[in-house]
Amino acid sequence: MFRSSEILVNTMIYSGLGGHFCDTKHRIMKAKNKADLLRTLEARVENHIATATDIFQNLPEQLLLQPAANGGWSIAQCLEHLNRYGDYYLPAIAQQLAAAGAKNPDTFRGSWLGSYFTRMMDPATGAKKVKAFKAYIPPPQLDAYAVVAAFLHQQEQLLRLLERGRDADLDGLKVPVSIARWIRLKLGDVFQFVIAHNERHMQQAVRNLG
């Protein structure tokens, strides 16, 4: 069996995003106010819901399935990619929240590894293109409206999980990473990573509109 460190290095090589790794590893993780963090994340999710509801839901299927001008993914493919990650992470998060104990600190410190993954995915800090793993590459032909509906359903679920996170230890609960399940990230890091990843591909989808 490979060690976690070996898998992490392979992941960084595969994605071509090792640049922030050393800086992130040696950064002292500062405690954040948990309530403020969750409110910020909730606002981001609500914005994703509004974009999907106000824009994507009302587009013709042809536009939802149309590839990007540069040959990249269509809007439907961007959302299907996120849905596939949601299919893993939402139940995994819910499972940890269901097992939460009585400990409920007001702060969240996070980890250097969680911070690395979040910075890698957030479009504000991760400028390089990330190559998707094979299982998460969506096909070009999709039921576009079903994809949008599934995305909206998942984002509503995510909002409910963030609400439940207010009564949980975001540092103590840990979720296995989808691409290497023997690596476990703190729940607060997973919330941040998943939503940063959503933001990355929502921006990609919106760019398809020109």
WOPE-V841713 format. One record per backbone hydrogen bond with DSSP energy under -1.0 kcal/mol. NH is the residue of the N-H (numbers start at 1). CO is the residue of the C=O. If there is no record, write none. Layout:
{{NH & CO} {NH & CO}}
This chain:
{{7 & 3} {8 & 4} {9 & 5} {10 & 6} {11 & 7} {12 & 8} {13 & 9} {14 & 10} {15 & 11} {16 & 12} {17 & 12} {21 & 18} {24 & 20} {25 & 21} {26 & 22} {27 & 24} {32 & 108} {34 & 106} {37 & 33} {38 & 34} {39 & 35} {40 & 36} {41 & 37} {42 & 38} {43 & 39} {44 & 40} {45 & 41} {46 & 42} {47 & 43} {48 & 44} {49 & 45} {50 & 46} {51 & 47} {52 & 48} {53 & 49} {54 & 50} {55 & 51} {56 & 51} {57 & 52} {58 & 55} {59 & 56} {64 & 60} {65 & 61} {68 & 72} {71 & 68} {76 & 64} {78 & 74} {79 & 75} {80 & 76} {81 & 77} {82 & 78} {83 & 79} {84 & 80} {85 & 81} {86 & 82} {87 & 83} {89 & 85} {90 & 86} {92 & 88} {93 & 89} {94 & 90} {95 & 91} {96 & 92} {97 & 93} {98 & 94} {100 & 97} {108 & 32} {115 & 111} {116 & 112} {117 & 113} {118 & 114} {119 & 115} {120 & 116} {121 & 117} {122 & 118} {125 & 122} {126 & 122} {136 & 133} {137 & 134} {144 & 142} {147 & 143} {148 & 144} {149 & 145} {150 & 146} {151 & 147} {152 & 148} {153 & 149} {154 & 150} {155 & 151} {156 & 152} {157 & 153} {158 & 154} {159 & 155} {160 & 156} {161 & 157} {162 & 158} {163 & 159} {164 & 160} {165 & 161} {166 & 163} {167 & 164} {168 & 165} {170 & 168} {173 & 169} {175 & 185} {177 & 183} {183 & 180} {185 & 175} {187 & 173} {188 & 170} {190 & 186} {191 & 187} {192 & 188} {193 & 189} {194 & 190} {195 & 191} {196 & 192} {197 & 193} {198 & 194} {199 & 195} {200 & 196} {201 & 197} {202 & 198} {203 & 199} {204 & 200} {205 & 201} {206 & 202} {207 & 203} {209 & 206} {210 & 207}}
